[in-house]
């Protein structure tokens, strides 16, 4: 759990530096909470992130957002999109550098090494937004057979494996090529 806490701390610091598109007052939710909430949404694979967390908070007094990710205030799904759509995915590069450094440490290489010291990695591409009406500057586009253009976001996820299981989660939220 120490490794996860360290990586989340780095992610929180990076997200705190995201540009804040709000004019005037910055509001009561910090940019780090928006970034960590977006990460938590993928991590927990919840169809309705906000309602799920609100139910947990109401029933248990705390939510996974608070206990696992250190999120102080839970934004709505739409508010997360509004705040992060303009952020350049390259701002997350330090997080990937930290993950890569961690994975090359001797203890991790020993735990995950197979086939003569090689590492097994599973890659999975996924699409996580698609619309014919809504787009942002970072959207990819495609023309459908009916002539309509769709704007979408996709990502490439990577999991490092070891015998019998896959451990660790890493995702690059930039455009797939």
PyMOL commands that set and color helices and strands:
alter all, ss='L'
color gray80, all
select helices_A, chain A and resi 2-16+31-44+49-60+64-69+77-84+89-103+106-112
alter helices_A, ss='H'
color red, helices_A
select strands_A, chain A and resi 113-114+118-131+140-143+149-162+165-172
alter strands_A, ss='S'
color yellow, strands_A
deselect
rebuild
show_as cartoon
